[in-house]
């Protein structure tokens, strides 16, 4: 039997609001272009998207994935259109999700060219959201592109006539707002009170082994985002294995929200 506990982001948002650790609303729209991973690269016209955003939103803040910050062509495409470059940093950084919370809380509007968890975060935080722009391709397996599945499952987010209140209800439902648990329940369900070793073995052993089996072709890839990895050489995974293995939980930052990284400052 599985127990729903709600998305971690919702707990952080609740905590940040309770401690007044979130910023006030700014004026710039936040842009979240589709990004790739260590395994999968994105093929898309960032320059065309940057121009389209400038025409519709004016100068915006564009949050680039940590790997995209090293791509001069991508950075220049947005900077040359007058957009501010920001980033949440590396996902292993203990302030990673805090920076996301900061950006979502300070943006009156968040847009992207692909539905993602971040768009759900933005809507649940209270920002208006919109999806438009060039259809970037993720990986080589176009038929397995999860973007098509998302469009079929959540057409409301792609329909500009859908009200923001409806989108917020959908975001809350998808993130499990009604399934949020008390601190005591979380400790018990997640094994933090030492009552069960299951979560420990799942995090440190079962998850990494399953990932390795899928990459090496020893286990069938599930439907969804993992399907885009079909056909990749195991070398794509082996050359950067530590990016896909678990690590010790980081020390909690002093604040629930942290300002985003602003390269060049």
BELLINZI-V257568 format. One record per helix or strand of 2 or more residues. SS is the DSSP state (H for helix, E for strand). FROM is the first residue (numbers start at 1). TO is the last residue. If there is no record, write none. Layout:
BEGIN
<<SS,FROM,TO> <SS,FROM,TO>>
END
This chain:
BEGIN
<<H,8,18> <E,30,32> <E,42,43> <H,46,57> <E,61,63> <H,68,70> <H,72,79> <E,84,87> <H,96,106> <E,109,112> <H,117,125> <E,128,131> <E,137,138> <H,142,144> <H,146,153> <H,155,158> <H,164,175> <H,177,179> <H,183,189> <H,198,215> <H,225,229> <H,235,238> <H,241,243>>
END
